[in-house]
Amino acid sequence: NKEESTLDDILIRLGEFGRFQIVILVLTCLPVLFNAVSSVTYIFTAGNVAHRCNITECDGPLSAYDEPWVKYAIPMKSRDLDQCKRYAPRAITNWTTTREDEQYCTADLFDDEKTEDCHDNNFIFRDAEVTISNDFGIYCNDEWKLTLTGTINNVGQFVGIPLGGLISDRYGRRNALALGGVLSAIFGIMRSFTTTYVPFLAFEFLDNVANSSLYSICFIIGIELVGPSKRVFACSIITIFYAIGEMLLAVVSMYFPNWRIMLRIFYIPALAMISYYWVLPESVRWLLSQERETEATDILKRVAQRNKRRLSDPTLDKLILANREKLSSQIGGRFPLREAFGKLFFRIANCSLSWVVTVLVYYGLSLNSVLLGGNKYYNFILIALVEIPGFFIPCLTMDRFGRRYSLCGYMLLSGVCCLCTVFVDSENYYLQLSLFLVGKLAITAAFQVLYFFTSEIFPTNLRNSLMSFCSMVGRFGSMVAPQTPLLAKYYENAPAILFAVCALVSGCLSLLFPETSNTILPTTVHEADKIGNKKSSSNPNSSTFNLENEITYM
């Protein structure tokens, strides 16, 4: 049989998912877990701690949050006690004390038609939880500072994602991964020692500038390393660790409810990521795109040795010759961004919109889950747990129905679930939670498909840069997401309506993408532009798509 000169064909013969790839997969899963923690720590570090006014006429030194008389002194807000208001006391002077540490209060002592603010931020807390809210004294009219933390977190990601993408494409996936992980760990540890709001916010920003590109870099390594038929499975495994990271965050926060201790538990071990500079091999595709052919062939020989397969020198020579021919015919140098935005403008714009909507709904549902009834830690764990089947379901649909129809279907399902919550009474906790879970599962599956789309429709030498660009634009969605709980103060169903409309519109627009199922990854802008235009005798949705029908080499 005629030997192929494509890297994908070489990987097939070396083992698409052999021992070498398994080791690399394990190494890339750990930064993904750390990235998940860093991305959403603000939910627990800057969470609003449940509290009520200290009713000085009634409360004693040993008073609990939920005293029997509290319903007479404090109005209800939705399912909970109002955190910042109390009923005004009537002009009665005969407040009686039964014991030194216990006072007796009845309904006639309070005017339930008149409320007033809590005096001097004097509160009684429900739990022993410590966040920056009660550590820095951020309550009531200053609650916008808590939601601003989430927005600053995502502003940091907005800055860091393209920066990390450029570093990754210019200096290598391995170097970007090690540098970003170590810097993030340092900034996270420093954040845990801050004593005021502004330094805390500054380190929140810097942490996410450094950390934000880790997920996309690990995902790119997963896509570029394995053979074509194993891409979906390998990257599904990687993304599962994102959900595991979220669940681990909730568990640690539940058993260590002090935000400083929680941060140190996660960030101190992350310093070990400096070792990736020595233990993680560089991406073969990236080395070839940079004409570092000797290093690329050395890694392929290591793959062959570890996977116990044979790799002939003539095969490597053909790969190198094909790579040189492609690079010499490339327009615009090694990083032809201008050419890419010229030929692929609509694709980049539509992809960016999909990222904005998917990120908005994905993080919006997670953030609003802690506001549901019941235990907020359990709610968050369930919302994260449902992401795991959401990562695997695309494995069953993407090759069978294609990327476009899968993405469209999942986004429409998520939008419908969000819309249905508008018609469910807030007292019906289990139905509301079920709709949240199905909506989160669907948007997680859409996120997974979108990552594959973004990594498959752009060329090798710009793949991480353009993927990072789309992800960066998507951060507008995650910047808005932390503010959606504030919308509920004006209209309870406003967040759900926003999520539903965005998901339904973007889902329909996703049908305008080209189909990429089982195609070989494009190397140049020209090849990327031709995706979806080339006619093939094989069904592009088939898992047995013939590599010989492609003219690409990597």
N, C-alpha and C positions, 0 to 999 in steps of 0.2 A: 504494500500500500504506500501511496505517496505521503511523505512526511509533511506535516503542516509546519508553518513557521510562525504560528500565533502563540502567544504566551498562554492563552486559555487552553489550547490543545496540549501544550507541554504539561500544564497543571493536571489535565485529565489523565495523562499517561504516568505522571508522578504520583497520582492519588489526589483527587479533588479535596478530600478531607481526611488526610492521613495524620500520623502522629505529630509531625512538625506543625501542621495547622492547628491541631488540638492544643498544643502547648501555647502557641501564640494567642489562641482564642481565650485561654484561661488568663493570660497576662493582660489582655485588653478588657476583660470583664471587670476587673477591680477598679480601674479608673472610671468606668461607667457608673459603678455603684457610688463612688465618691462624688461624681458629678451630680447624681440624683440628689444626694444629701445637700450639697452646696446650693443647688438650684431652688430648693424649697425650705431651707432651714428657717426662713423668716416667718413661716406659718406658725412656728413654735417659739422662736426667739422674740418675735415682735407680736405675739398673739395678745388678744384682749383678755385679761384675767377676769373671771366672773367676780363681781363685787356688788355691794349695795351700800347705801348711806348708813353711817353709824347714827342711829336714832338715840341721841344722848339722853332723851327723856326716859328711854326704856332699856337700852343696851347697857349691860354691865361688863366687867372685865372678862367674864367667861362666856359671853353671848356668842351663839353660833350664827351662821349665815341664814339659816332657815328656822327662825323662831316661830312659835305658833301665832304670835300677834303681828308678825311682819306684814301679813296681807292687809291689815288695817292702816299701816303706816307708809307703805310703799306701793305705788301703782304697778300693774303688770304691763310688760311690753312684749307682745307676741306670747311666747311660752314661758318667759322668764321675768324675774323682777327687773324693774327699771334700774339701771346702774348709776344714774346720775340725778334722779329726781326722787322726792319724797312728798307725802302729803303734808300740808301746813298744819301745825298744831293749833288746836282751839285755845282760846283764852281761858284756860282752866288752871287753877293753882293747886288743886288737891291731888297732885300726883302722889300715889302711895307706894311705899317701899315695904315689901314683905321681909326681905333680908338685905343685908348690906350689898350682896352681889346679885340681887335679883329684883327687878322692878316689874310692876304689873301694869299692862297697857290694854285698853279696850278700844273698840271702834269709835266710841263717842269722843275720844280724845283727839281725833284727827278730822280735818275738813277734807273729805274726798272729792270736793269740787275745786280745790285749789292746791297747786303743787309749787314746790320751790326747789332750787338747786341744793345739792349736798354742800354742807359748810366746810370750807378749808380742806377740801379733798380728804375728808375724814371718812374712811370706808372700813367695812368688814368684808373679808374675802371668803369665798366658798371653799377654796382648795389651798394647798400648800405650794401651788405652782408659782414660779418666779420667772417673769419675762422682763423685757425692758420697760413694760408698762408700769409695773409696781416697783421696779428697781430704779428707774429714772423719773418716776412720778408723772407718767403720761396717761391722763384720764380725760374722759368726757369731751370737752371742746378741743382738746389737743389730740384726739384719736386719729386725726388725719396724719399725724406723724408715724403712727403704726402702719397704716396702709402705704405711706410714702416709702417705707423700708422695702416693701415688695417691688415698688416701681423702680427705686434706685438699684435694687438687685438686678432687675431686667435691663436697666440702662447700662449697667456694667456688662451684661451679656451682649447688648447691642454693640458696644464698643469692642468687646473681646472676641466675638465670633469672627468678624472679618480679619482682625489682627492675627488671631490664631490660624486662620485659613491661609493667609499670606505667608506666615512663618512656616506652616506645614508644607506648602507648595514650593517654597524657595529653599528651605533648609532641611526639609525632611519630616516625615510623620513622627519618627522616633524622638527627634530633638524637641519638636513642639509639644509632644506628650509629656516628656520628662520635665521640661521647663515650666509648662503650665501647671502641672500637678504640684510641684514643689513650691512655687510662688503662691499658689492658692492655699496650701497648707500653712505657710508662714503668715499670710494675711488673716486666715481664720483664727489661728492661735492668738495673734495680736488683738483681734476683735474681742476675744473672750476676756481680755484684761481691761477693756475700756470702761470708763466710769461715767461718761456723759454721752449725750445723744449724737452730737456731730462727729466725734471720732468713730463711734460705732458705725455711723452711716458711711463714713469715708472708707473704712475697711470692708464693709459690705460691698461697696462698689469695686474696690480693688480685687477682692477675692473673686468676684464673678468675671472681671476682666481676664484674670488669669485662668479661671477654671472653665469658662463657657464653651471653649472649643474642644474639650476632651471627648465629649460624646461623638461629635461628627468625625473627629480624627480616628477614634476607635472603630466607628462604623465604616469609614473609608478603608481602614486596614482589613476589616472583615470582608468587604466587597472585593478588594484588589488581590487578596491572598488565595482564596479558594477558587475551585473551578465553577463554571457557569451554573451547573445544576444544583450546587450546594450553597449558593449565595443566600437564598432565602432562609435556609435552616441556620446557617452560621450567624447571620445577623439577628435572627430571632433569639438565639441563645444570648447574644450580647445584650440585646435590649431588655431581656428578662431581668438582667441585673439592675436595670434602672428601677423597675418596680420593686425589686428586693431592697434596693437602697432606700426607697420611700418608706416601705414597711419597717425597715430597720430604724429609720429616723423616728417614726411614731412610737415604736416599742421603747427605744432608749429615752425618748422624751417623756414617756409615761412613767418609767421607773426612775428616771433622773430629771425631775421637773424643774431643775434650775438651768437656765439657758447657758450659763458659763461652763458648767460641768459637761453639759451635752456637747457643746462645741469642741471642747478639749478631747473628749472621747473619740470624736471622728477625725479631727484635724491632726493630732499628734502622730498617729500611725501613717497618715498620708505623706509624711516626710520621706518615707521609704521609696516613693516614686522616683527619686533621683537615680535609683539603681536601674531604671529602664534604659538609661543611656548606654549601659553595658550589656544588659540581658535581652533587650528586644531588637531583633533584626529590622533593618530598614525595608520599606516597601519596594518590591522588585519593580513594579510598574513605575514608581516614582524615579528610581535609579535609572531606568531605561529612558525615561523622558528627559533626564538631565545628562544623558550620554555617559553615565558612569557604568559602563557595560561590564567591566571586570568585577565590580562589587555585586552587580546583579547576577552574573553567572555563578559567582562563588556561593551566593545564597541558594540558587537553584540546585547546585551540587549538594549543598547541605540538606536541602529538602529531599533529594533523591536518596542520599545516604540514610537519613532518619526514617524515611518511609520505605526503605529497602526496595527501591526501584532503580532501573538502569536509565542513564541519561547520556547519550552520545555527544561527542564534541561537534560533529556535523550539524546536529539539531540546534545546538547553541549558536553555531556560526550562522545558520540560516536566520535565527531570531535576531542576531545582531545586525546582519545585513538588511533585513526587513525594517528594523528599527531606524537605522541610519537613513534609509530611503524615505521613510515617512517624515522624519525630522527635517531632512533637507528640502522636502517639498512643502513644508509648513509655512504658511504666510503669517507674518507678524511676530516672528521670534518665538521664544519658548513660552511666553505668556501673552498670547494675542487677545487681550481683553477687548480692545476696540472692535476687532473682527467678530468676536463672540456677541457683543451687544448689538452689532449691526445685523448679523444673520439670525440671531436667536432672541431678538428683543421681546417678541410676544410670548415666547416660551418662558423667558426669565420673569416677565411681568405676571403672567398667570401663575407661575410657580410661587412667586413672592406673595401673591394674594392668598393662595392656598395655605402657605405657611402662616400668614397673619391670622386667618380664621381658625386653622387647626390648633395653633398655640393658644389663642384666646379661649376657645372652648375647652381645650385640654386642661389648662391651668385654672380656668374659671370654675369648672366643675370641682376640681380638687379643693380650691380655696373655699367655695361655698358649702362643701360637704361638712366642714367643721362647725358650720352654723346650723346644721340640722339638729333635731332633737336627739337625745341619747348621748352616749360617751363620744366625745370628739376624736379621741385616739382610735377607738374601734371603727368609727366612720371613715377616718382617713386610711386605716389599714385595709378596710374593705374596698375603698376606692382604688387603692394601689394594687390590691390583690387581683381585682378584676382586670387589671392591665395585662396580666400574664396570658390568659386566653386571648386577649386582644392582640398580643404580639404573635401568637401562633395561628390564629384564624386566617390571616392573609396567606399563610403557607398553603392553605386548602383552596384559596380562591384566585390568587394572583396568576398562577400558571394556567388555571382552568378557564377563567373569565377575562384575564388580562388585567393590567395595572389600572387602566382608565375606568372600567366598569366597577372594579373593586373599590377604588377611591370614591367614586360617585356614590355607590350604594352605602358605604359606611358613613359618609358625611350626611347623607339624607336621613339615615336611621338615627344618627345622633341628634340631628335637628328636630326630627319628629318627637323624640323622647323629651327634649328640652321644652318643646311646645306643649306637650301633654302635662308637664308639671304645673303649668299655668292653671289648669282646670282641676288640680288636686288640692283638697283642703290641707292646710298646714298641720292639722291634727292627725291626718292619716300618715303617720310616720313611715310605716313599712312600704306602702305604695310609693310614696315620694322617694324613699331610699332606693327602691327597686328601679325606678325610672332614672335616677342618678347613676346607678350602677350600669344599666344597659347603655345609657348615653355615653358614659365614660369608656365602656368596652368598645363601643363603635368608633368613638373619636380616637382611641388608642390604635385601633386597627387602621384607621385612616392615616394616622401619623406614621405608622410602620410602612404603609404603601407609599406615602409621600417621600419618605427617606429613600426608598428604592428608586422611585421616579427621579428624584433630584440627583442621585448618584449615577443613574444610567443614561440620562439625556444630555450630559455635558462631557467634554473631552478630558482625557487623563491629566494633561498639564494645567487645566483650569478647573478640574472637578471639585477639589476642596475649596478653591476660592469662590466659585459660583454657588456651590452648596452653602458655603458660609455666608455669602451675600444674601441668598434667599432666607436662610435661617436668621440673619441679622435683621432683615426687614420684618420677619415673623416676630421679632421681639417687640414690635409695636403692639402686637396682640397680648403679649405677656406683661407689657407695661400697663395696659388698660385693665387686665384681669384682676390685679389686687384692689382696684378701685370699685369693682362691681358690687362688693358688699355694701358700699356707701349708697349705690343706686337704690338698694332695697329699702333704705330709710325713707325714700320719697315714694316708691311704688314697689311693693313686695315682689312682684313678678317681673320687674324690669330686667334683671340679669338673664332670666330664662328666655325672655322674648328676644333679647339681643343675641344670645347664643344660637337660638333657633333660626332666626332670619339669616345670620351670617353663614351658618352651616348649609342651609338649603340653597342659597345663591351660589356659594363656592362649589358645592357638590355638582351643580349643573354645569358650571364652567369647566370643571375638571375633564369633561368629555372632549374638550378641545385639545388635550395633550396627544402627542403621538404614542403609539403602543410600543413597548420596549421588552415585552416578555421574551426571555431566553435569547436576547440578542447579545453579541459580543460587545464589550464596552468600547465606545469610540475613543480614538486617540487624538484626532484633530477636530477643529471646528467644522471643517467640511464634512467629515463623517457624521458628526453630531447633527448637522443640518439635514442630512439625508435620512435620518431615522424616521421611519414611518412612510417614507416616499418610495423605498426600494421594494420591488416586487420579488417575491420568493415563491418557489414551488412548494415550500414547506409551510405548514401552519405556524405562524409566529407564536401562537399560544400553546403549541405542543411542547411537551418536555423532551421530545426527541428531535428538536430543531437541528438541522444539519449545519455544522460549522463550515462546510465547504461552500455554502451559499454566501458567506461573508467575505469581503475583500480586506477586512481589517487584520492587523497583525498582533494586536495586544488586547 
